[in-house]
Amino acid sequence: MKLAFARELEQFRAEAANWLETQLAGPFAHLRGLHNHVARIPERRVWEQALAAGRWSCIGWPAAFGGRDASLAEQVVFAEEYARANAPARIGHIGVELTGPTLLAYGTPDQQQRFLPAIANGTAIWCQGYSEPNAGSDLANVRTKAWIEGEKYRIEGQKIWTSMGMIADWCFAVCRTTLGSAGPKGLSFLLVNMRQPGVTVRPIKQMTGEAEFAEVFFDGAVAEIADRVGEEGDGWKVAMGLLGFERGASTLAQQMHFRTELDQIIAAAQANGKARDPVIRQKLAQAHIGLKIMRYNALRMLSAAEGGAPTPEGYTYKLYWSQWHRDLGELAMDVLGQGGETGLADGGFPPLQNMYLMSRADTIYAGTNQIQRNIIAERALGLPREPRG
Ligand SMILES: Cc1cc2nc3c(=O)[nH]c(=O)nc-3n(C[C@H](O)[C@H](O)[C@H](O)COP(=O)(O)OP(=O)(O)OC[C@H]3O[C@@H](n4cnc5c(N)ncnc54)[C@H](O)[C@@H]3O)c2cc1C
């Protein structure tokens, strides 16, 4: 097990850090620290294009599609530097981290040619159309229907909690194409253009006052038959393959961002005297230890992944970081005290309050904590499967 990055990787790190610093101290200084996903979209598209021009947009992809064929370790290093530079949250992240790898693994050469360049250069923003009002943890209960009518699929149904839905150009949607089927059979994975008359997007307001996700209604929307990924009725395989990419390099690198947040909390505690409170000191030390554990676990998963070995400990990672981050949000509130209860004049919240409110979602998206525990029980510990109806 390696607990540090090799020297060549540190050279790569320096190159990435240098590029990011040049951009974020220069032409993109106004975007530094912007973590909201739906603000200043035109400027953010320009940022995506600059990443593409520097070949930093999708470094893990093949060079033929704008990538660098980067190893997982290089991808983690870049994601770490991205977080350390306080670069803006990427509006292209769903396309780069989910759609792209899925098309590379399951798409046809024609789909790869048509879709990958626009993801790489930031001209196409993607969203994920999985969840529905009665299909979240139980994703196989998807009811959105699609059937072939003439030359195209016609789609009827509703998705919910669709992050980036308001600004997305394209959506990958899990739809029931074998009408009357149930469970994971009879589903297909369709690429749906969001800019068409049969698609209605209704933003959902979060407790931060912002709306970063939406309800999406398909009412007579269409998708090309050539835009189905995988075989008809075999979309579950593609949908599950995509979820495997969800815990990729950026997840392993996010401790860099967490470190910045913890440092802000420590600075606040020092400024308001809470750093002398023994309970707060214990909690700060515990947060620091948790972050170190996450770091070493990430490195352990990374070296196991490089060796091609399965990583049962990888199953615990989401549960661990999400709970740690929620606790960090609460610690921020403990430190800020009454000051943490007031928002900004424009209705928004300062960064630490915003982090606290957003952290409540960490234990829900990408698999709730209860579902993570089921996964650990069944896949890592080999316990009997949960009874399913
Ligand atoms: C910030 C955010 C962004 C999101 N973005 C997207 C997106 O872009 N695209 C998308 O498709 N979805 C998205 N989601 C939706 C997310 O995937 C679902 O919220 C999640 O899968 C849980 O589903 P649910 O909300 O329907 O809750 P439910 O599945 O109804 O769960 C309710 C409660 O029951 C528990 N539960 C359910 N089943 C079991 C079980 N078998 N064993 C034990 N406990 C169980 C859950 O853990 C939970 O506590 C997002 C969610 C959030 C919070």
The ligand as a MOL file (V3000), in Angstrom:
LIG
                    3D

  0  0  0     0  0            999 V3000
M  V30 BEGIN CTAB
M  V30 COUNTS 53 58 0 0 0
M  V30 BEGIN ATOM
M  V30 1 C -28.7160 17.2890 -3.3960 0
M  V30 2 C -29.3110 16.1410 -4.1640 0
M  V30 3 C -29.0370 16.0210 -5.5150 0
M  V30 4 C -29.6020 14.9690 -6.2500 0
M  V30 5 N -29.3560 14.9010 -7.6020 0
M  V30 6 C -29.9380 13.9220 -8.3420 0
M  V30 7 C -29.7800 13.8920 -9.7630 0
M  V30 8 O -29.0730 14.7180 -10.3530 0
M  V30 9 N -30.3990 12.9250 -10.4610 0
M  V30 10 C -31.1800 11.9730 -9.8500 0
M  V30 11 O -31.6990 11.0990 -10.5450 0
M  V30 12 N -31.3870 11.9870 -8.5040 0
M  V30 13 C -30.7840 12.9390 -7.7420 0
M  V30 14 N -30.9930 12.9870 -6.3690 0
M  V30 15 C -31.9210 12.0280 -5.7610 0
M  V30 16 C -31.2560 10.9740 -4.9120 0
M  V30 17 O -30.6180 10.0200 -5.7220 0
M  V30 18 C -32.3710 10.3460 -4.0360 0
M  V30 19 O -32.8310 11.3530 -3.1510 0
M  V30 20 C -31.8650 9.1610 -3.2500 0
M  V30 21 O -31.5870 8.0950 -4.1070 0
M  V30 22 C -32.9090 8.6970 -2.2030 0
M  V30 23 O -34.1420 8.4830 -2.8080 0
M  V30 24 P -35.4720 9.1660 -2.2400 0
M  V30 25 O -35.2160 10.6180 -2.0320 0
M  V30 26 O -36.5810 8.7840 -3.1530 0
M  V30 27 O -35.6860 8.5310 -0.8060 0
M  V30 28 P -36.2720 7.0830 -0.5090 0
M  V30 29 O -35.6270 6.0850 -1.3940 0
M  V30 30 O -37.7730 7.1740 -0.5520 0
M  V30 31 O -35.7840 6.8460 0.9640 0
M  V30 32 C -36.4600 7.3960 2.1090 0
M  V30 33 C -35.8010 6.8380 3.3530 0
M  V30 34 O -35.9670 5.3890 3.3970 0
M  V30 35 C -34.7050 4.7490 3.4950 0
M  V30 36 N -34.7290 3.4980 2.7300 0
M  V30 37 C -35.1880 3.3190 1.4660 0
M  V30 38 N -35.0040 2.0460 1.0580 0
M  V30 39 C -34.3720 1.4090 2.0800 0
M  V30 40 C -33.8990 0.0690 2.2630 0
M  V30 41 N -34.0110 -0.8410 1.3000 0
M  V30 42 N -33.2770 -0.2300 3.4320 0
M  V30 43 C -33.1450 0.7090 4.4240 0
M  V30 44 N -33.5930 1.9800 4.3030 0
M  V30 45 C -34.2000 2.3340 3.1560 0
M  V30 46 C -33.7170 5.7240 2.9080 0
M  V30 47 O -32.4150 5.4880 3.3710 0
M  V30 48 C -34.2780 7.0570 3.3660 0
M  V30 49 O -33.8650 7.3330 4.6800 0
M  V30 50 C -30.4340 14.0160 -5.6080 0
M  V30 51 C -30.6970 14.1350 -4.2340 0
M  V30 52 C -30.1540 15.1830 -3.5150 0
M  V30 53 C -30.4530 15.2880 -2.0350 0
M  V30 END ATOM
M  V30 BEGIN BOND
M  V30 1 1 1 2
M  V30 2 1 2 3
M  V30 3 2 2 52
M  V30 4 2 3 4
M  V30 5 1 4 5
M  V30 6 1 4 50
M  V30 7 2 5 6
M  V30 8 1 6 7
M  V30 9 1 6 13
M  V30 10 2 7 8
M  V30 11 1 7 9
M  V30 12 1 9 10
M  V30 13 2 10 11
M  V30 14 1 10 12
M  V30 15 2 12 13
M  V30 16 1 13 14
M  V30 17 1 14 15
M  V30 18 1 14 50
M  V30 19 1 15 16
M  V30 20 1 16 17
M  V30 21 1 16 18
M  V30 22 1 18 19
M  V30 23 1 18 20
M  V30 24 1 20 21
M  V30 25 1 20 22
M  V30 26 1 22 23
M  V30 27 1 23 24
M  V30 28 2 24 25
M  V30 29 1 24 26
M  V30 30 1 24 27
M  V30 31 1 27 28
M  V30 32 2 28 29
M  V30 33 1 28 30
M  V30 34 1 28 31
M  V30 35 1 31 32
M  V30 36 1 32 33
M  V30 37 1 33 34
M  V30 38 1 33 48
M  V30 39 1 34 35
M  V30 40 1 35 36
M  V30 41 1 35 46
M  V30 42 1 36 37
M  V30 43 1 36 45
M  V30 44 2 37 38
M  V30 45 1 38 39
M  V30 46 1 39 40
M  V30 47 2 39 45
M  V30 48 1 40 41
M  V30 49 2 40 42
M  V30 50 1 42 43
M  V30 51 2 43 44
M  V30 52 1 44 45
M  V30 53 1 46 47
M  V30 54 1 46 48
M  V30 55 1 48 49
M  V30 56 2 50 51
M  V30 57 1 51 52
M  V30 58 1 52 53
M  V30 END BOND
M  V30 END CTAB
M  END
